[in-house]
Amino acid sequence: SIIRRQRRELKLLIAELKDRDKELNDMVAVHERHIQAWEDDRQKILTLAERCSLLTSELNERNAIIKSLTKKLQLLESQHNDSKITLENTQQKFKELTQKVSDSSVHCQALEEKNQSLHCSILELSAKTGQLQAREQELLTMLQLKDKALIETTDQITEVTSKFKTLEGALRAAKLEEFSRNREQQDLKLTLNDVVFQVNKMKDVLSEKMKESSKHQEEISHLKQENGCLRSELILAVEEAQRKDQLYQFAKSKQVRIEKELSSLRQVCVKQQQDLHFLHVNLDSSQDSRQ
């Protein structure tokens, strides 16, 4: 009965060891699948990291382009401001020249009025020559003086006319310069609008790249979390495998002890059989002796 019980226990232990072996094989397969999944996730993470570095380099290039465009925009704005200041100075000079021309025209008109009045005086004097013969010499001297004044006035009128022509030439040159300045200002405005459009376009591309980079970073953080979970599961699986290995070692040591006990029981059984055989022989010999 002891041997049967021990055999039954051995069978149960063997069945349990088979179950443990099957569980260990399943755990090894699961562990291999986890390792394969972890390797796939690692490859994905490396790919995403490389892509993130490429996007970062592209983002740096875009930032450098934006900085250069910003510097160019600032330079154009400074040129625009300089052109505006130059245009204001030109307009101020034009106003001053216009004021001088108006003053010269007023002076010329005053001289013409004076000349007209002198001419009227000459007519009056010539009409009174018959009545004022006694004062003819005096009038002649006065006429000479008036002629000198008229000559001087004529010279002044000629000088003012030449100055007026010079001012008209300067006015035409100022108008041409103002036209060229306006044209340059329009060209600068068009260039500025193109630069602003390119900057806005680059800002939109930059915002899209930033959104993609944030998405990739979220994916990387999610994959890192999954990797941490897989590592914790792997550690738990390794600990469970270690515990099962310990149980297997315990079962193996128990099996060794049971085998030792079985061998000792076999020896006891052999000894008992020998003792029984010896007792049977003694019993037979005693019966023979009794007979």
C-alpha positions in Angstrom: 0.0 0.0 0.0 2.9 2.3 0.7 4.4 1.6 -2.6 1.1 2.1 -4.4 0.6 5.4 -2.6 4.1 6.5 -3.4 3.6 5.4 -7.1 0.3 7.5 -7.1 2.1 10.4 -5.7 4.9 9.9 -8.2 2.3 9.9 -11.0 0.7 13.1 -9.6 4.1 14.7 -9.3 5.0 13.7 -12.9 1.7 15.1 -14.1 2.3 18.3 -12.2 5.8 18.4 -13.6 4.4 18.0 -17.1 1.9 20.8 -16.4 4.7 23.0 -15.0 6.8 22.1 -18.1 4.0 23.0 -20.4 3.4 26.3 -18.5 7.1 27.0 -18.7 7.1 26.4 -22.5 4.0 28.6 -22.8 5.7 31.3 -20.7 8.9 31.0 -22.9 6.8 31.4 -26.0 5.0 34.4 -24.5 8.3 35.8 -23.4 9.7 35.3 -26.9 6.7 37.1 -28.4 7.1 39.9 -25.8 10.8 40.2 -26.8 9.9 40.3 -30.5 7.2 42.9 -29.8 9.7 44.9 -27.8 12.3 44.7 -30.6 9.6 45.9 -33.1 8.7 48.8 -30.8 12.4 49.5 -30.4 12.8 49.7 -34.2 9.8 51.9 -34.4 11.2 54.2 -31.7 14.6 54.4 -33.5 12.8 55.2 -36.8 10.7 57.9 -35.1 13.8 59.3 -33.4 15.6 59.5 -36.8 12.6 61.1 -38.3 12.3 63.5 -35.4 16.0 64.5 -35.9 15.4 65.0 -39.6 12.4 67.2 -38.8 14.4 69.1 -36.2 17.2 69.8 -38.7 14.6 70.9 -41.3 13.0 73.1 -38.6 16.4 74.6 -37.9 16.9 75.3 -41.6 13.4 76.9 -41.8 14.2 79.0 -38.7 17.5 80.1 -40.4 15.5 81.0 -43.6 13.0 82.9 -41.5 15.8 84.8 -39.7 17.4 85.8 -43.0 14.0 86.9 -44.4 13.4 88.8 -41.2 16.8 90.6 -41.6 16.0 91.3 -45.3 12.6 92.6 -44.3 14.2 94.9 -41.6 16.7 96.1 -44.2 13.9 96.8 -46.7 11.9 98.6 -44.0 15.0 100.8 -43.2 15.5 101.5 -46.9 11.8 102.4 -47.1 12.1 104.7 -44.1 15.2 106.3 -45.7 13.3 106.7 -49.0 10.4 108.2 -47.1 12.7 110.7 -45.3 14.4 111.6 -48.6 11.0 112.1 -50.2 9.9 114.3 -47.4 13.1 116.4 -47.7 12.5 116.6 -51.5 8.9 117.8 -50.9 10.2 120.3 -48.4 12.7 121.6 -50.9 10.0 121.7 -53.6 7.8 123.7 -51.3 10.7 126.1 -50.6 11.4 126.4 -54.3 7.7 127.0 -55.0 7.7 129.7 -52.3 10.7 131.3 -53.9 9.1 131.2 -57.3 5.9 132.8 -55.9 8.0 135.5 -54.2 9.9 136.1 -57.4 6.7 136.3 -59.4 5.3 138.8 -56.9 8.5 140.8 -57.1 8.4 140.7 -60.9 4.7 141.8 -60.8 5.6 144.7 -58.5 8.4 145.7 -60.9 6.1 145.5 -63.8 3.6 147.7 -62.0 6.4 150.2 -61.2 7.5 150.1 -64.8 3.9 150.8 -65.9 3.6 153.7 -63.4 6.9 155.0 -64.8 5.7 154.7 -68.3 2.5 156.6 -67.3 4.7 159.3 -65.7 6.8 159.5 -69.0 3.6 160.0 -71.0 2.4 162.7 -68.6 5.7 164.4 -68.8 5.8 164.3 -72.6 2.3 165.7 -72.7 3.4 168.6 -70.4 6.6 169.4 -72.4 4.8 172.2 -74.3 3.7 173.8 -71.1 6.9 173.3 -69.1 9.6 174.4 -71.6 11.3 176.3 -68.8 11.7 173.1 -66.9 12.8 171.1 -70.0 16.4 170.7 -68.9 15.3 169.6 -65.5 12.8 167.2 -67.0 15.5 165.9 -69.3 17.8 165.2 -66.4 14.9 163.6 -64.6 14.2 161.6 -67.8 17.8 160.5 -67.9 17.5 159.5 -64.3 14.3 157.7 -65.0 15.9 156.0 -68.0 18.8 154.8 -65.8 16.2 153.5 -63.3 14.3 151.9 -66.2 17.5 150.2 -67.4 18.3 149.0 -63.9 14.7 147.8 -63.6 15.0 146.0 -67.0 18.3 144.4 -65.8 16.6 143.3 -62.6 13.6 141.9 -64.6 16.1 140.0 -66.9 17.9 138.6 -63.8 14.6 137.6 -62.2 13.5 136.0 -65.4 16.7 134.0 -65.6 16.3 133.0 -62.0 12.7 132.0 -62.7 13.8 129.8 -65.6 16.5 128.3 -63.3 13.8 127.6 -60.7 11.6 126.1 -63.3 14.4 123.7 -64.3 15.0 122.8 -60.7 11.2 122.3 -60.2 11.1 119.9 -63.2 14.1 118.0 -61.8 12.4 117.8 -58.4 9.2 116.6 -60.1 11.2 113.9 -62.0 13.0 112.9 -58.8 9.7 112.7 -56.9 8.3 110.5 -59.7 11.3 108.2 -59.5 11.0 108.2 -55.7 7.3 107.3 -55.9 8.2 104.5 -58.4 10.9 103.2 -56.1 8.5 103.3 -53.2 5.9 101.3 -55.1 8.6 98.7 -56.1 9.7 98.5 -52.4 6.0 98.1 -51.3 5.6 95.2 -53.8 8.8 93.6 -52.6 7.7 94.1 -49.0 4.4 92.5 -49.8 6.1 89.5 -51.4 8.5 89.1 -48.5 5.5 89.3 -46.0 3.6 86.7 -48.0 6.7 84.4 -48.0 7.1 84.9 -44.3 3.5 84.1 -43.6 3.8 81.0 -45.8 6.9 79.9 -44.0 5.1 80.5 -40.7 2.2 78.3 -41.8 4.7 75.6 -42.9 6.5 76.0 -39.6 3.3 75.6 -37.6 2.4 72.4 -39.5 5.9 71.0 -38.9 5.5 71.9 -35.2 2.2 70.1 -35.1 3.7 67.0 -36.8 6.7 67.2 -34.4 4.3 67.4 -31.3 2.4 64.4 -32.7 5.6 62.4 -33.1 6.7 63.4 -29.6 3.3 62.2 -28.3 3.7 58.9 -30.2 7.2 58.5 -28.8 6.1 59.2 -25.2 3.2 56.7 -25.7 5.7 54.1 -27.1 8.0 54.9 -24.1 5.1 54.2 -21.8 4.3 51.0 -23.6 8.0 50.0 -23.5 8.0 50.6 -19.7 4.8 48.5 -19.3 6.4 45.7 -21.4 9.6 45.9 -19.4 7.6 45.6 -16.1 5.6 42.7 -17.6 8.9 41.1 -18.8 10.4 41.5 -15.3 7.3 39.9 -13.8 7.5 37.1 -16.3 11.2 36.6 -15.5 10.3 36.6 -11.8 7.5 34.1 -12.4 9.9 31.9 -14.5 12.4 32.1 -11.7 9.7 31.0 -9.2 8.7 28.2 -11.5 12.3 27.2 -11.8 12.6 27.2 -8.1 9.4 25.1 -7.9 10.9 22.8 -10.5 14.1 22.5 -8.5 12.0 21.8 -5.3 10.0 19.2 -7.2 13.2 17.7 -8.6 14.8 17.6 -5.1 11.5 16.1 -3.8 11.6 13.5 -6.6 15.2 12.7 -5.7 14.2 12.3 -2.0 11.2 10.1 -3.1 13.5 8.0 -5.2 15.9 7.6 -2.3 12.9 6.6 -0.1 11.7 4.2 -2.8 15.2 2.6 -3.0 15.4 2.3 0.8 11.8 0.8 0.7 12.9 -1.6 -2.0 15.8 -2.6 0.1 13.5 -3.1 3.1 11.1 -5.1 1.0 14.0 -7.3 -0.3 15.2 -7.8 3.3 11.6 -8.6 4.4 11.3 -11.1 1.5 14.6 -12.6 2.5 13.4 -12.7 6.1 10.1 -14.3 5.0 11.9 -16.8 2.8 14.2 -17.6 5.8 11.1 -17.9 8.0 9.4 -20.2 5.5 12.5 -22.3 5.3 12.7 -22.4 9.1 9.0 -23.2 9.3 9.4 -26.0 6.8 12.4 -27.4 8.6 10.5 -27.1 11.9 7.5 -28.9 10.5 9.8 -31.6 9.0 11.5 -32.0 12.4 8.1 -32.2 14.1 7.0 -34.9 11.7 
